[in-house]
Amino acid sequence: MLYDLTKAAHLIALFVWLGGMAAVALALRYPALIHVKPLRAYDRAVSTPAMILVFLFGISLGVQGGWFTSAWLGMKIVLVLGLSGLHGALVGKLRRAVQDNGRDVRPTGGLFLFVGLALLSLIVLLVTIKP
């Protein structure tokens, strides 16, 4: 029962984190100050804490399942670290967009969306088939 609750909390935190990342990536496609300032506050208050919860619940799941010796979990951790790096890059672009008042930010959100979706797809594949 505890494992199932931990997994549910892990997934809920994951959805919140990735939803925030997708919102930032979409806003950065055509940055406007009216969108980027509230998103920066949302990221600080919601998305980043959700990312931390994903890590904490994920570690708990790994301990409960005894999977830290599994190769698939090692690959998943590398991909999750890539997703975290992507989040950091998005936050950096968001910070620059706020500092520049939404000007002089090249629209790159589409690339972030593609990379994030690719990483998420690989993570889901690894967790599902556990090779």
Number of C-alpha atoms within 10 A of each C-alpha: 6 9 13 10 11 17 17 13 16 22 16 14 22 21 16 18 23 19 13 21 25 20 16 26 26 17 21 24 16 16 24 16 16 12 16 25 17 11 23 20 11 14 20 12 11 16 24 20 15 22 20 15 19 23 18 14 21 19 16 16 19 15 11 13 10 10 14 14 9 12 13 18 18 13 14 20 16 14 18 18 14 16 22 17 12 18 25 14 13 20 20 13 20 24 17 16 22 22 13 12 16 21 14 10 18 13 14 17 20 15 12 21 18 12 14 20 15 13 20 18 12 15 20 12 14 17 13 9 8 12 10
